[in-house]
Amino acid sequence: MGEDGQDSSEGEEPETQAPPAASLRREGSNGFNRSSSGNLLIRAGSNVGATVVRAGSNLGLQRASTLPTDNADLRHAAREPGLHDMEADKACCGGLWKAQQCFGCVLGIFLLALLTVWHPMQDYPVANYMLGITLLCGSFWVFEVIPIYITGLLPLILMPMYTICSTDIAAKAYWNQVQLLVVSTYLIDLALEEVQLPRRASLKLLLATGVVQPGLLLFSFMAMCYVLSMFCNSIAVTLMITPFAIGLMGAAEEQARNSDLESDEDHSDSDAEDGAAKGVQRFADGLLLGIAYASTCGGITSLTGAIPNEVMTGIPGMQGILTYRSWMLFALPASLAAMICAFIVIYVRYIHGLRLSAMTQEVLEVEWEEFASEYGHKMSRDEVLVGLLQILQFGLLFSRPILSKYVQTAYGEVLLGDSTLACFPAILLFLLPSKRRPGQSLLTWPTVHDKFDFGLILLIGGAYAIADGFKQSGLNIALGSGIDDLTRNQEPLLLTFTIVLMCTICTQIFSAVGTASTLLPALNSAAQTSLKHPLSMLLPAAVACSFAFVLPTATPGNVIVLAKSQDLPRALRVRDFFFTGLPLTVITVFVGTFLIHIMEGVIFDADEPFPQWACDGVSCIWVSVPGFVGSEEVTSQACSADMEVINCTLSNGTTIDIATYMAAPGA
């Protein structure tokens, strides 16, 4: 059998040897076995399979074969898989767009045009334009009409044209301390990938523990991915660990098939060994899903571990409240619970009752020797230095609340931020010499240029620009009034559940990137106007945007393992994600809601009245009006201002004159 999957000759008896893994990669994707006696059926089945793949691709149900496997291309495909789908029918715009992309373009332009001429919010005419721009960007993000990074530039073009704000105000959203924090942490991730330190640590751990039982092996991989994602970007972790896992599974399956040949004369043993090969395939499916889910769960615990967290960090007012330490303390319980639930669900579906006789210590040792032949048996100085810089960066970020006390002005203004602390170890990467590559630094600029996802800066900036546009246009006031009407009498726990459920559903359909970029600015603006503590809305939403387990396109980690699974004899399928992710998502919604609600009150006092730090001075004014906010007595409180900033409304519905009750700063 040739590499293209066709018979090497007709009429010859098939050889009684196991086909190599490369020849089996595409088999099973459409349900047909390629034997010399069924060429007609093969061609028919292939045509049907190709049609189904193209149809599924046009619906956003991405197949593994439609995605690239090269890491450089996969970095981009992980966030926008639709644009990297080369097998779908592209019947629109001269072969540029799939049907869903064409629909998204028409829908977005139609909504913007509609809200340009029709103004449902009569009191805030400019807010209608901002809503149209938001819906246009949302449509382009969801349907991937153009690269999602370029979509992030649309607010910079449209907001000045619609007289919402100046170009100067819009442009400032595209480069701030949050983007610098993302760049600094990502540089450390690239250095870790360059020296292959996570792969060495994984192999050493498996060899030291001698883990060959399926359940313990799955847990070991998931635990490694989870811990690494707490310190590195979850996308980088998935890219580093997945090829290593696939290499192990390929070696285990080859050993199982070799054992099958040795026992070919004994039919009962042959059946058992054939079952062993199928067992390896079954375990490989569960392992890849475990890697994706564990990396996503681990990313929840870090401000830079997941895109929704990064988007939330840049929302005005959050930089002084959200620190690396406080976020990790808040998110760790929900993140850990989600990871444990993921392990249990995968274990029940794939591992329970499975005997993995082909996965032996010998397979691990062979994999280690291959790695050691390229990178050495002992840790190099490069690996040690990069590992120490990763620890230094985490330590600096985690201890920022303590360090910032020593870097202040005479008036007590804090001068030290996360981006400053994160940049210091990142710069050292370019100052310390490499031993493996004499004459070069630990990390080189060509490597950064090739591997760093600079489009991420534009994507995050687009979300911040939309958030600014909400305030400039008055859309935040209109949305806040609507959300306040819906949630006015809801109990806090029910409000948390509603937000978690809404964001989780949207994430499965529209992806974590699109959901976070659209909903987080809207929820923040709504909180300003409805005078609900903004963290009571934003914290559940940010975490829930990472509960993306049902579809392969929901989060970058899912896309990566789906694409890399092409290197196995049987690639992952959409139904593998769906039937595993659906029960997991249901469980995490309920468990996550409970833990988020508890921790947001413990860490951030999100159950308290609307705080003064959250008032932006435009849509929210802090006034010296004593009274009760909920059950708590206060001497001053937040007030939701009207568009003219003359009158404002208190949380109990009372309207007052702003000038009369304006609070002194710091009151």
Buried (B, 14 or more C-beta within 10 A) or exposed (E): BEEEBBBEEEEEEEEEEBBEBEBBBBBBBBEBEBEBEEEEEBEEBBEEBBEBBBEBBBEBBBBBBBBBBEBEEBBBBBBBBBBBBEBBEBEBEEEEBBBBBBBBBBBBBBBBEEBEEEBEBEEBEBBBBBBBBBBBBBBBBBBBBBBBBBBBBBBBEBBBEBEBBEEEBBEBBBBBBBBBBBBBBBBBBBBBBBBBBBBBBBBEBBBEEEBBBBBBBBBBBBBBBBBBBBBBBBBBBBBBBBBBBBBBBBBBBBBBBEBBEEBBEEEEBBEBBBBBBBBBBBBBBBBBBBBBBBBBBBBBBBBBBBBBBBBBBBBBBBBEBBBBBBBBBBBBBBBBBBBBBBBEBBBEBBBEEBEBBBBBEEBBEBBBEEBEEEBEEEBBBBBBBBBEBBEBBBEBBBBBEEBBEEEEEEEEEEEBBBBBBBBEBBEBBBEBEBEBEEEEBBBBEEBBEEBBBEBBBBBBBBBBBBBBBBBBBBBBBBBBBBBBEEBEEEEBBEBBBBBBBBBBBBBBBBBBBBBBBBBBBBBBBBBBBBBBBBBBBBBBBBBBBBBBBBBBBBBBBBBBBBBBBBBBBBBBBBEBBBEBBBBBBBBBBEBBBBBBBBBBBEBBEBBBBBBBEBBBEBBBBBBEBEBEBEEEEBEBBBBBBBBEEEBBBBBEEEEBEBEEBBBEEEE
